[in-house]
Amino acid sequence: HRLRFFLRRVFIVQLDDDKLTSRDFERTKADLEARLREELGEAYDQVVARDYIASQALRSLTNGLVLAAAAREMGLHTTREELRRVVQNSPIFLDEEGRFSPAAFDRFAAYEFGSQRAFIHNFTRDLLGQKLIQLIINQSVVSDAEIDLRTRYELEEARIAYVAIEI
């Protein structure tokens, strides 16, 4: 794989054929800023947070590309049915009666991503990354014996830390 960063208007990160644009970067920054403002309330300082938000946005986008590429290499994929099910059940695309609204989907995709195609591409990449993370989580089971061994190791390490040596 080749991971490249660009500070051009066209795209800013590329991994193989997958590219992220400045639009992706700005959208991610705006989402992170909104979450930070909500969490911190009055304590939020835009000047202090600016560089942090930019670095976290770039990190998030890069991690998403890498996770999706790793998921593809492992043979994971998303189906049209999975995409359809997730999109049609997303609260932002439901009308007042709780039904999927194609118009709401079209507006969101056009405004946030430029097109439905770009939205679906990004959403597919995100789902692949989530699948890989879920696979890792589901396979990382720690047995009672491993917990016991780790606890003993930490206790022994603490005892050794207090050994006094006379010179």
C-alpha positions as CSV (number, residue, x, y, z in Angstrom):
1,H,0.0,0.0,0.0
2,R,1.0,3.6,-0.6
3,L,-0.3,6.2,1.8
4,R,0.2,9.8,0.5
5,F,-0.8,13.1,2.0
6,F,-1.5,16.2,-0.2
7,L,-2.3,19.7,0.8
8,R,-4.1,20.5,-2.5
9,R,-7.7,21.4,-3.0
10,V,-8.4,18.2,-5.1
11,F,-7.5,15.6,-2.4
12,I,-5.5,15.5,0.8
13,V,-5.0,11.8,1.5
14,Q,-4.6,8.9,-0.9
15,L,-4.2,5.2,-0.1
16,D,-3.9,3.1,-3.3
17,D,-6.9,4.3,-5.4
18,D,-9.0,5.6,-2.4
19,K,-8.8,9.4,-2.1
20,L,-10.1,11.8,0.5
21,T,-10.8,15.3,-0.5
22,S,-10.6,18.6,1.3
23,R,-14.4,18.4,1.4
24,D,-14.1,15.2,3.5
25,F,-11.5,16.9,5.7
26,E,-13.7,20.0,6.3
27,R,-16.8,17.8,7.0
28,T,-14.9,15.7,9.5
29,K,-13.5,18.8,11.2
30,A,-17.0,20.3,11.5
31,D,-18.3,17.1,13.0
32,L,-15.5,17.0,15.5
33,E,-15.9,20.7,16.4
34,A,-19.6,20.3,17.0
35,R,-19.0,17.3,19.3
36,L,-16.3,19.2,21.2
37,R,-18.5,22.3,21.6
38,E,-21.4,20.1,22.9
39,E,-19.1,18.2,25.4
40,L,-17.2,21.3,26.6
41,G,-20.0,23.9,26.5
42,E,-18.7,27.2,27.9
43,A,-15.2,25.8,28.3
44,Y,-14.8,25.4,24.5
45,D,-12.0,27.6,23.1
46,Q,-12.0,27.7,19.3
47,V,-8.5,29.1,19.0
48,V,-7.0,26.4,21.3
49,A,-9.1,23.6,19.7
50,R,-8.4,24.6,16.0
51,D,-5.1,22.6,15.6
52,Y,-6.3,19.7,17.7
53,I,-9.5,19.4,15.6
54,A,-7.5,19.5,12.4
55,S,-5.0,16.9,13.5
56,Q,-7.8,14.6,14.8
57,A,-9.8,15.0,11.6
58,L,-6.8,14.0,9.5
59,R,-6.1,11.1,11.9
60,S,-9.7,9.9,11.7
61,L,-9.8,10.0,7.9
62,T,-6.4,8.3,7.6
63,N,-7.5,5.6,10.1
64,G,-10.7,5.0,8.1
65,L,-8.7,4.5,4.9
66,V,-6.3,2.1,6.5
67,L,-9.0,0.1,8.3
68,A,-11.1,-0.2,5.1
69,A,-8.0,-1.3,3.1
70,A,-7.2,-3.9,5.7
71,A,-10.8,-5.1,5.8
72,R,-10.7,-5.6,2.0
73,E,-7.4,-7.5,2.2
74,M,-9.1,-9.8,4.7
75,G,-11.9,-10.5,2.3
76,L,-14.5,-8.4,4.2
77,H,-17.1,-6.6,2.1
78,T,-20.4,-4.8,2.3
79,T,-23.4,-5.7,0.2
80,R,-26.0,-3.4,-1.3
81,E,-28.5,-4.9,1.1
82,E,-26.4,-3.9,4.1
83,L,-26.0,-0.4,2.8
84,R,-29.7,-0.1,2.0
85,R,-30.7,-1.4,5.4
86,V,-28.4,1.0,7.3
87,V,-29.3,4.0,5.2
88,Q,-33.1,3.4,5.3
89,N,-33.1,3.0,9.1
90,S,-30.9,6.1,9.7
91,P,-32.9,8.7,11.7
92,I,-31.7,11.6,9.6
93,F,-33.4,10.1,6.5
94,L,-36.8,9.4,8.0
95,D,-39.8,11.6,7.5
96,E,-42.3,12.6,10.2
97,E,-44.1,9.2,10.0
98,G,-40.8,7.3,10.4
99,R,-40.6,6.2,6.8
100,F,-37.4,6.5,4.7
101,S,-37.4,9.7,2.7
102,P,-35.5,9.5,-0.6
103,A,-35.7,13.3,-0.8
104,A,-34.0,13.7,2.6
105,F,-31.3,11.2,1.5
106,D,-30.7,13.1,-1.7
107,R,-30.4,16.4,0.0
108,F,-28.0,15.1,2.6
109,A,-25.8,13.2,0.1
110,A,-25.7,16.3,-2.2
111,Y,-25.0,18.8,0.6
112,E,-22.5,16.8,2.6
113,F,-20.8,14.7,-0.1
114,G,-21.5,16.3,-3.4
115,S,-23.4,13.3,-4.7
116,Q,-25.1,10.0,-3.8
117,R,-22.2,8.1,-5.3
118,A,-19.7,9.9,-3.1
119,F,-21.8,9.3,0.0
120,I,-22.2,5.6,-0.8
121,H,-18.4,5.3,-1.4
122,N,-17.6,7.0,1.9
123,F,-20.3,5.1,3.8
124,T,-19.1,1.8,2.4
125,R,-15.5,2.5,3.4
126,D,-16.8,3.4,6.9
127,L,-18.8,0.2,7.2
128,L,-15.8,-1.8,6.2
129,G,-13.7,-0.2,8.9
130,Q,-16.4,-0.9,11.4
131,K,-16.7,-4.5,10.4
132,L,-12.9,-5.0,10.9
133,I,-13.1,-3.3,14.3
134,Q,-16.0,-5.5,15.3
135,L,-14.2,-8.6,14.1
136,I,-11.2,-7.7,16.2
137,I,-13.3,-7.0,19.3
138,N,-15.2,-10.2,18.9
139,Q,-12.0,-12.2,18.7
140,S,-10.2,-10.6,21.6
141,V,-11.5,-12.7,24.5
142,V,-9.4,-12.8,27.6
143,S,-9.6,-15.9,29.7
144,D,-9.7,-16.0,33.5
145,A,-6.3,-17.7,33.5
146,E,-4.8,-14.8,31.4
147,I,-6.3,-12.3,33.9
148,D,-4.9,-14.2,36.8
149,L,-1.4,-14.5,35.2
150,R,-1.4,-10.8,34.4
151,T,-2.5,-9.9,38.0
152,R,0.3,-12.1,39.4
153,Y,2.9,-10.5,37.1
154,E,1.9,-7.0,38.2
155,L,2.0,-7.9,41.9
156,E,5.5,-9.5,41.4
157,E,6.7,-6.5,39.5
158,A,5.5,-4.2,42.4
159,R,7.3,-6.3,45.0
160,I,10.6,-6.1,43.0
161,A,10.2,-2.4,42.7
162,Y,10.7,-2.1,46.5
163,V,13.9,-4.2,46.8
164,A,16.7,-2.3,48.7
165,I,20.3,-2.9,47.8
166,E,23.1,-1.9,50.2
167,I,26.4,-0.8,48.6
